[in-house]
Amino acid sequence: MGNKEELYQSLGIDPQVLSFGESILSELKDRFDGIDETAEFNQLKVIKAMQENRVSEACFQGSTGYGYNDLGRDTLETVYASLFHGEDALVRPQITCGTHALALALMSNLRPGDELMSPVGKPYDTLEEVIGIRDSRGSLKEYGISYRQAELKPDGSFDFEAIRSSINERTRLVTIQRSKGYASRPTLSVARIGELCRFIRGIKPDVIIMVDNCYGEFVEEKEPLEAGADMIAGSLIKNPGGGLAPIGGYIVGKKECVENAAYRLTSPGLGKEVGASLSVIQSFYQGLFLAPVVTASALKGAIFAANIYERLGFRVIPNGTEDRHDIIQAVELESPKRLIAFCKGIQAAAPVDSFVTPEPWDMPGYDSRVIMAAGAFNSGSSIELSADGPLKEPYIVYFQGGLTWPHAKLGILKSLQALKDEGLVSI
Ligand SMILES: *Cc1c(COP(=O)(O)O)cnc(C)c1O
């Protein structure tokens, strides 16, 4: 054991920071056991879906050109459909990111004159331009699709009256964001999503309910389609790619919804039949296989970070003891210096680009400067240990990921060390 402290010290963690971390950790054993239980359940679900859909070595061949009769692609889509309880799925490297998956699901299932509604307040920043909340070329608004939202109540609960009055004869699709993203509201549990689905169906039975599932996959034992949603969408460089998928997005749900998305992604008449899986298909399978345990590692990191920074007096969202419904941890650092130091610490813990210093920059799709730390194998992957935050009050850092728990632990200790070294916290 003596060697472990030395190794930490050689990675820049002083004994005081390490022993503070260890003392916090000793209180988290039961939480971590619970996370391991969920991971076990979800691992079995993934294996079962792979076995039932007869995943074979031939599935890893990949295809080129049009990609007709791509066994690996088509089988993977049946695996996703079984696993997430959908009738059909679209899982493609041609879906470039989470925003693209969500935009695709919306644009293909809405028609001019329809209205889109969010019952949980403002959606994720990048969706503002997709919807046209901020004017943008090619937005839903440009195509004559209007938008309405009902705010959550100040305590984070649903405003059922506001939701009821926001649904009308034109409402075609309701979008529910599971994770809080860059907002300070609580993340929704699958049970709460279920409650919302039942209420909305009671008002308008035939409306399409979509869930932005980014960061939520495998955090709980159930997923949103099991709670009454019609369609889920997400990114493969977050939870379900398990850190191995180098690109991609997915849409799972009702057959008609998924087919609409396929005809929009490729072309009317072609739909799911084309779209070569190239040489990335094995990583989609293998990443999905690892995803439950990778997600568990990220969750442990989030809980560890929450408890460390809460003990030091910062506001953390979720707090140190709350149940988790996504892998994001927010910490209100209250100063730009702390935000930057935190991100430098995360970067310095990375296996890749640990020598790089992150700087704030104008990132496309965001309305203020953002600082990001990630030494990732896949560029921008946020299931890998990463931290980011917009440079605006109250200087919240969003921390997420960690393909392995020991790496997440090192990252958090390095963030703390960076703050301590600059005299920005006292332990
Ligand atoms: C990450 C994320 C998105 C967008 O995904 P990108 O891959 O960054 O485009 C959308 N919604 C939520 C809740 C997210 O966390």
The ligand as a Gaussian input file, in Angstrom:
#p B3LYP/6-31G(d) Opt

LIG

0 1
 C      -24.792000      16.242000     -24.774000
 C      -26.232000      16.541000     -24.788000
 C      -26.890000      16.919000     -25.953000
 C      -26.159000      17.178000     -27.250000
 O      -25.265000      16.206000     -27.613000
 P      -23.960000      16.565000     -28.469000
 O      -23.404000      15.235000     -28.761000
 O      -23.089000      17.415000     -27.625000
 O      -24.426000      17.262000     -29.708000
 C      -28.234000      17.129000     -25.894000
 N      -28.913000      16.992000     -24.745000
 C      -28.321000      16.646000     -23.602000
 C      -29.127000      16.513000     -22.354000
 C      -26.962000      16.411000     -23.581000
 O      -26.367000      16.062000     -22.446000

